[in-house]
Amino acid sequence: MSRSYYDNWYTPSTPKKVKGGIKAQNQRGSFARNWWGKRWIEVLENFRIGARLTRGKSYARKGQVTSLDIEKGVVKAKVQGSRSGKYTVEVRLTPFKKKEWDQIINAITENSAFAASLLSGDMPLEMEEHLSSMKLSLFPQKRRDLKTSCSCPDSSNPCKHIAAVFYLMAEAFDENPFLLFSLRGMEREDFLARLQGELPQNFATENSSTTEPLPEDPEIFWKGAKIDATPEVFSVSPRIHGSLPKRLGNLPFWRGEEPFQKTMEEIYKNASFFGIGLLEQRIDEEQGQ
């Protein structure tokens, strides 16, 4: 019996409900916003995995994946299916060799725009196109580039549990493109260290971001510091709300109903307006005395 025949006539089972699973942030439409997250899904769909990819999408949106860790060279996950107990899923992408990483680092350092974008947490499409011209890509080019396994009894590989992990990986990549580098065999810190080591010494200064820097002392970040300025200095709401959470970046597997940064931005915005209201009330009271 052919795979496509099996997929068309297969009757899907109902998975056991999960409490606290990792639900896909996008419950409708595309699973990603940035081009690299979309590219991941596009590549997988071009592999013609079959109907299991669609059922995996449903699993991802229902929150059937209970844990997902993207480590150097491997993704490990737990997925709840229709049976008792969770299935163990692993996804591996063929790692780059040292020579290939050297080529990638050289290509990026030779193009300041690529380097500046990566250092700010963005991945330019032109960089991937440039790597493709060198016959290199962060994404799998062939089906055999991906090594997947699942402890479920389904003989098909990938199964719907693996497919569910694929979709959540797209959202994780969408929030943090460096996870693609990690899956290819180099952690973000190692990659940035190598990248910055190859760049001119004044590059960081010339391409510095206007984003508010994080304080060096973690106590100041969590508890705040004594402010010596007069109250009038803070009578205007910040132009950018939630700048510190934005600097920290999104949580790859945030389990809230809304995206992490959007949630924190709204909290900071409300806190800002509330604080200004209290400040204005205090000033009115002092002027009335």
N, C-alpha and C positions, 0 to 999 in steps of 0.2 A: 504494500500500500504506500503510495507516495506521501511525502510530507504535506504537500498542499491539500491533498484529499483529506488527510487526517485533520488538518487545521480547520477545514471547512465544516466537517461533520462532528468535530469534538464538542462535547457539552461541558462548558466550564463549571467547576464546582464553586461553591460559595465559601470564601475564606472566613476563618474565625475572626470576630471583631477584636481589635487591638485598642487598648487604652494607653495613650501616651506615645503612639507611634509617630514616625516622621512623615507628616503629610506634606505633599507637594504644595508649594506656595501658590502656584498657578493651577487653579481648579478647572479652568477652561482655556481653550486655545493653546498657544505655544508654551512650552515649559521653560523658555529662556527669553531674555530681553537682549542680551549682548550677542554679537555675531559669533563669538567662540562657543557660547552655550548652544546656540542654534546649530552651529556647524557639527557639534558632537552628535546631536539628534539626527541631523541630515545624513551624516556618514552612516550611522547605524541603520537608518531606514533604507538607505541604498544597498545595504547588505542583504535585503529581502529576507529578513528573519522569519516573517510570517505573522499569523494572527496572534502569536504569543507576545509580540511587541505591544499590540493594542491592549491585551489583558494585563500586561505589565504596567501600562499607563494607568489603568484602573486601580491596580494594587498600590501604585505610588500615590495616587490621589486619596485613597482610602486610609493611608497611614499604615499599611501592612509591614513596611520596613521598620523594624524596631531599633536598629542601630546601624550606623554606617561610618566607617573610618577609612579615610584616604591616606595611606602611608606611602613611603618611598617604594615605588614599583608595584604596589598592590592595593586593591580596595577590598576590605573585609566588611561583610554585612550579615545581619540576621533578618530573616523574613518569615512572617507568620502566614502559613497557608491554610488549607482546609482541615489539616490534621493537627493533632495535639503536638506541641513542641515546635520550635522554630528551626527553619532550615538555614544552613550556613552557606553563604555565597562568597565567592572570591572572583575578582576580576583583575587580570594582569595585562599590561600593555608592554610590548617589546621595548626594553630600555635602550636608550641611545648609548653608543660606545663612546669612550673618551675622545676619540678623534672627531666624532660627530658633534659632541658638546663643544669642542674647541672651535669647530666651524661655526656653530650657532653663536657663541660668545663673540667671535671675531666679526661676524656679520652684523651683530647688534651694536657693538662698540664703534663700528665704522659709520653707523648711521645714528647721529645724535638724537633724531626724532624718535627712533625706536627705543633708545635707552631712556630718554626722558619720560616717554609714555609708560614704560614698564616700572620705572621707579615711582611713578604716581599711581600704580595699581591698575593701569589700563594696558590692553594688548592691541596694538594697531593691526588692522587687516593687512596693510601693506607689508608688515613684517612676515606674516604667514605666507603671503604671496612670494616674498623674496626667498624664504626658506624652501618653498616648493620648487623654485627655479634651481635650487641646489640639490633637488631630490630629497629634501628633508621635510618633515611635517610633524607637528605635535599631535596630530590626530591619526588614528589608524587608517592606513591606506588599503589594506587587504583584510579580509575576514580572519586570516591566520595571525594577524598582528595582535588580536585579542585572544587571551587564554582565559576561559571562564569555567567555573565549576559550581555546582549546587548539590547539596546533600538530599534533595528531594528525589522521589522515585521516578520522575519524568525522564525518559530516555533522551529527549530532545535537548540540545544545547545550542543556543541559550533557551532556557525555560522562562515562564512568566515571572518567576522570582528574580532571575537575573535581569530580565527586561525592566522590572520595577526599579532595580538598583541603577540601571543605565539612566533612567529618567531623572532620578534624584542626583546622580552624578552631574547631569547637565545643569541643574540648578546650582550645585556646589561650584562648578566651573564658572558659572555665570557671575557668582559673587566673588570668586577668587581665582583668577586665571592661572595663578601659580600652582594650583593643584594639578594642572596638566603637566607642568614641569616635574612635579613630584612623581606623578605616575610614570613619567618617562625616565625616572631614575635620579633626579637631582632636586633636593629640597630647596625651598624658597630662600632660606638664609644662605645656603651654599652658593646658589645661583647669583644672588645679589652681591655676595662677597666677591665672587669672581668678576662679575660685571663691573663693580665699582673699582676693583683693583686694576682693571684694564682702561678705565676712563681717565681723562686728564684730571689733575688735582683740583682744578677750579670748576669742574663740571657741575658738581652739586650746588655750588654757590650761584653759578650763572643760571641754573635751571631750578632754583628753589621755588617751592610752592608758597602761596600766600596763606595756606591753611594754618590755623593756630597750632603752634607746637605743643606737644604734651609736656607737662612738667617732669623734671628728672626725678624728683622725689615722689614716690607713689603715695605717700601719706597726704601730700598736697592735693593730688588728684581725687582721692576718695573722701577726704575730710575737709578740703578747702584750706585756704590760707588767709591770714589777716590782711584786710584791705585798708590801706591808708588814705585812699582817695576820698574826696567828698561825695556825698550821695548824689549830687547833681550830675556827676560824671556818668552815672548809670541810669539816667532817666530816659534813655532811648533804647528800644529793643534791638538786639543784635541783628545784623543784616542776614547772617546765616545762622540758622538754629541747629543745635546738635552737632557743632563742628568737631567736638572731641570724639563722639561715637563714629562720626564719618571717618575720622583719622584712624580709629581702631579697625574699621572695616566691618562688613556684614558677618554675622555668624552663619557658617555654611549650612548648618542643620537647625536653624531657628524653628521652634515649634509653635510659635504664635500664629494667629490667623492673618496678621498683616506682616509685611517684611520688617526685619529688625530696624533698619535705618529709618524707615518711614515712621515706625512706632516711636523710636527715640526722638526723632525730629519733632513729632507732635508733642511729646512730653516736655521737651526743652522749650518749645514755643509757648505752651500753656504756663510753664513755670516762669518763663520770662515775663509774660504779661501779668501774671499774678504778683510777681515780685515788684514790678513797676507800680502796680496798683497799691501795694503795701507801702512802697517808698513815697508815693505821692500823698497817701493818707498821713504818713508820718510828717512830711514837710508841711502839710496843711495844719496839722495839730501844733507843730512847733511855731509856725507863723501866727497862729491864733492865740498863742500864750502871751 
